[in-house]
Amino acid sequence: MKIASFFSGAGGLDLGFKNAGFEIVFANDNWEGCWETFEKNHDLPINKKSIADISPDEVPNVVGFIGGPPCQSWSLAGAMKGINDPRGKLFYNYINLIRAKKPLFFLAENVPGILSPQHKPEFMKILQAFNEIGYNVSYRLLDAKFFGVPQERRRVIIVGYHETLGNSFGYPQPSTKLIALKDAIGDMPAPVPAKERNKANEKLPIPNHEYMNGGFSTIYMSRNRVRSWNEQSFTIQAGGRHAPIHPHAPKMKFIEQNKREFVKGREHLYRRLSVRECAMIQTFPDDFIFYYKDVADGYKMIGNAVPVKLAEAIARKIKADLKGFKMGEGVDVCQTELLSNKEAKLCPT
C-alpha cells in the first residue's frame, strides 16, 4: 500500500509505516538539515518545498497521508502562538492537500499543548475541517512508553478514515510491559564528545555516538534531568542542550524550588545522552545513520521524529482496518495503490 509523507524529517514515522508493510512513494520536508539523512536511509528523493507550495498534481495517488505538522506553535514550552504562528497554519495546508487527493486515511501527530485550553478551540476547528472534507476523525493522547518505546513521550495522534470506509480508527491497545533504559542503551560503550563548537566527529566506531558539549542553563538545572537504568527516559527533545543526562549519573540534588545541583564529587558523570543513544531511545535501528555537520542537527532530527515503534503500532492497526477494502472491480487495497477513492467500497463477505 503506497502512502505519502509530509513534514518527514529523518523519517521515524515513515520507518514505522514501512515496517508495517506500507510503501513510501512521496516525502516532503523543507528543512535542509534532514535531506541527506532521509534520502540515504529511505532510498527516496525528498520534495524540498514548503507544503504551502506543493500542488496536488505533484503528489501521486496513494492510500494514505502521514505527517506531523510543526509543533512549536502549540507547545506548552514555547510561545503558544498556535494558529497565529505561520507554522501553525501549515495544518490547513495539509488539510487542503488531503481534500484534493482524497486518500483513504490520514495521520497527523502533534504535542499535548494542542489540547490546552488556549488551543483547544482551534484544534476542534481543525478536526471539523477534516470532517467537512469527508473524514471520520479520531484523536487520542498516547504515551509512547506503552508501545515498546523506552521513553515517556506524550503525543496527540489524529487519524482520519475517509467516509467511504464506513468506520473510524480504533487505537491499538497499550502494553503493560515497559522497556527500561538498561534494555535500550545499557550495553553501549562510552561515547566521545563533539568537536569544538559542537561540530561532528568525522569517523566514529559507532555512528553518531557523540554528545553535545557546553554548560547547562538555569532552566535545565531547575529540574532533575536523570532517569535511572530501570526507568524510561524523559522525552527526547529537538534541542541537544536539553538532552537528558545519561543514567549512570546519580539523580540531581534538590536545593530549593526550581533549583537543583549535580552531586558533588560526581560531576564527571553528568553528560548528555549521545545522538546515537537518543536515536536508540526513539527506537531507530542501529543501521539508521544520521548525517550532519553540527551535532545540534542530529539531536534536532531525532527529537522531532515520531518513535519508530509507536508509528509501527499505529500503522499495523491501520493496515488491519484496510484489509478487505476494495476499490473498483477486482482491485484490493492490500495489493495495489489507490486508483480512485470515489470507487471504493467494502469487499463482499
N, C-alpha and C positions, 0 to 999 in steps of 0.2 A: 504494500500500500504506500503510495507516494504522498509525501507531505512537504509543505513549505515552512521555513523557519525565518522568524524576524527577530531583530534585536539579538542576534545569535551569539555574540561574544565568542568565547572559546568553544562553546557548543556542549555544555553539560546537559542541557535539556535535549539537544539533538542526539547525543550519545545514548541517553536513556531510551529514547524512542527507537533508535537503531537497534539497541539490544533487545527490544521487544518485537522486532520484526518489521518496523517501518523503514522506508527509504527516503532520505532527504534528497530532494531534487532541486531545491532552491533555498538559498540562505542569504540573509541581508544583515549588514551592520555598517554604520558609517564611521566607527572608531578605528583608526589605522592601527592602533596597538594590538588588535586581536586578529588582524587579517592573516598574517603568516601562520599563526597557531591554528586557526580554524582550517585553512586550506590544506596544510600539511597533515593534520590529523584526520580530517574528514574526506580528503581527496576530492574536494569540490570547490570550484571558484566561488567567491563570495561577492554578492552585489554590494557595492560600496556606497550607494546613495543613502541619503536620509529617507526614511519610509514616506515622508511627506512628498518626496519627488518621484516615487515609484508609480508608474501607471499600471493598471490591471493587466494590460496585454504583455507586460514583462514577466508576469508570474504564470507559470504553467498551470494547467488544470490538475488539481490534487484532491486527495480525500480530506486532508486536514491542514490547518494553520496552527503553528505553535509559536509562542514568544512571550517575553517578559518586558513590557514597556518600561522605560526607565523609572526607577522607584524613588529617586532622590526627592521628587516633588511631594511625595506622600509620606516620607519617612519621619517618624517622631523625633529622630535625632537631627533632622535638617531644618530648613526654614519653613516647612509645612505650607508651601505656596499652592500645592495641588494644581488645579486646572489653570490657575493664574500664571503658572510657570510654563514656558514653551514646551518643556519636556513632558508636562502633564497632558498637553494637548495631543501628544503622539498616540494616546489611547484611541482618539477619534480617527486618526489616520489609519490605524489598524482596523477599526470598525468599517471604514469606507472600503478598504480592500476586500474585507470579508463580504461586504454587501455585493461588491462587483463579481467576485469569483464563486461565492456560494459553496464553500467546502462543506462536507458532511459534518465536520466538527471543528471547533477551535479550542485552544487552551491559552489562557493568559495568567501570568504569575506576578504577584506584587507583594509589597511589605505589609505588615499588620496595620501600619499607620493609615492605610487607605480606608480602614474601618473605624477610625477615630471619629468622635463627634464632629470635629471640624470638617472632615472629608466625607463622612457617610452620605450626606445628601447628594453630592456629586457622584459618588460611587453608585448610588441607586439609579442615577440618571444614565450612567454608563451601562448598567445592566439592562435598563429599559431600552436603550438604543440597540443593544444586541437583540432583545426580544422583538423589537419593531421590524428588524430585518429578517425575522423568521427563525429565531433560535430559542430553544428551551434551555435556559441558563441556570446553572447551579454554582454555588461558591461555598468554600469551607476554609477555615483557618487550620492548616495542618502543621504539625511539628515533625521535621524530618527524622528526629531520633526514633520515631516509631515505625520507620520504613527502611531500616538497615543502614542508617547514617549515624556515625559516632559523634553527633553534634546536636545541640539544641538549636533549632533554626525554625522559627515560626513564619510561615508564608501563606498568603491568601492564594488559593488555586481556584480559578474560574474556568469552567468547562461549559461550552455550549454545543448542543446537538441540533442539527437542522430539523425543522419541524416534520420533514418527511420521514425521519426515523421513528417518530411517534412516541419517543420517550426522552428521559433526561438522564444525565450521568449520575451513577451511584458510586461514591468514593470507595477506594479499596480499604479493607479493614486494617487498622493499625496492629502491629505486632507487640507482644509483651516482652519479647526478647530484645534487650538493648545491647548495642555494641559499645564497648568501652574504649577509651583512648589506648589502653595497653594492647588491645586486639588490633587496632588500626595502625599504630606507629611504634609499638613497643620494641620492635626489632631493628629500628633504624639506627645506624651509627651517627656519630656527631656530624653536623653539617659544618660548612665553612661560612665565615662572614662575607657579606658582599664587599666588593672593592670600594675604593674611595668614592665618595659621593653616591654610594649605593648603586654603583654600576655592576652589571652582571659579570660573573667569572666566565672566562671563555670555555673552559673544559672542566667538567666535574665528574668524579667517579659515578655519582648518582645524579642524573639530570635534574636541575632545578633545586638541588638540596643545598640552598644557601639562604641566609636570613638577613633582614634589614638591620643596619647599624643605627646608632643615634639614641638620643635621650628619650625619656618618657614624659609626656606632658602632665600638667596638673590634673587635667580631666582624666587621663589614663590612670593616674595614681589615686583617683578618688574611689576606685572600686578594686576589689580583688580580681585579678586577671589570670589566676592559676586554677586549673581544674586538675584533680588527682587522676592517677592512672585508671582507677576503677570508675570514673565518671565519664560523661560525654563532654565534648569541647563546648566552650562558648561559641556563639555564632562567628563564623569566619567572615570578616568584613572585607570590603573592597579596598581598604587602605592598609598598607603594610605597617604603618606606625601604630595601628590599633590591633594588630595580630595578637592573639592570646600568647601567654607565656608557656613555655614547654613544661609538661607535668613533672619533670624531675626536680623542679624548684618547689620549696615549701610555699604554702599559701601566704599571701601578703598579710602583714600585721596591721590590725586596725588601730589607728591612733585617735581619731575623732571623726565626727560626721564628715563625709566626703574627703577623707584623708587617710591614706594607707602608706606603709613603707615596706621595702624589701627587708627580709630578716637579716639582721646584722651578722656579718661573718660569712654569709652565704650569697652575697650579692652576685658572685660569678655565675650562679646557676640561673639567673633571670635573663634569659634570652628569648626573643620572639620565636615562634614556630617558623620553620623554614617554608619556602614556597612549596617544596615537594610535600612536606608534612601537611600543609593546608590543603593541597590537592588530594592527598590520601583521605583526609577527614571529609572532604567533599565527595569522596568515593570515585574520583577519577582513577583509571587503571595506571599501573606503573609505566606502561609504554606510551602514555599520552604525554607528549613533550610540549612545554610552553616556551615560546620564542619571544625574547625581549632583550633590550639593551639596558633598561633601567629596571632594577628589581621591583620597584613600585608597580610597574605594569604587570608583572607576574601575579602579585597579590591582587591587583585590580581585576584581572581576568577571572581568577579563581573565586574571589569574594562575590563577584557579580553573577556567578553561574548558579544554576539550579543543581543541587546534588544529583549525581547520576542515578543513584539507587532510588531516590524519590521519584525522579522523572520516569524511570523504568516501571515502577509500581503503578503509576497513573496510566502510562502508555499501555501496559498489559491489560488493564481493565477496559480501556477504550477499545483496544483491539478485540477483546472478547465480546463487547457490546456490538461491534460492527459485523461480527461473523453472522452469516446467514442473511445479510442485507444485499439486495440485488439491484443493479442499475440497468434498466432496459431488459431486453430479451436475452437471457442466457449469459449475462455478464455478472460475475460475482465480485463483490468488493474485496474479497480476500485474494483475488487473483490478478487484479489489474487496477489502474488508477481510475479516478472518477471521470466518466465521459460526459455526463450531463446530470446534474443534480435534479433537474426537473423530471427526469425519467425514473428517479429512484423509487423503489417500492420494496416492501418486505418480501423475502422469499416465501413461496408457498411451503406449508408444513406437510 
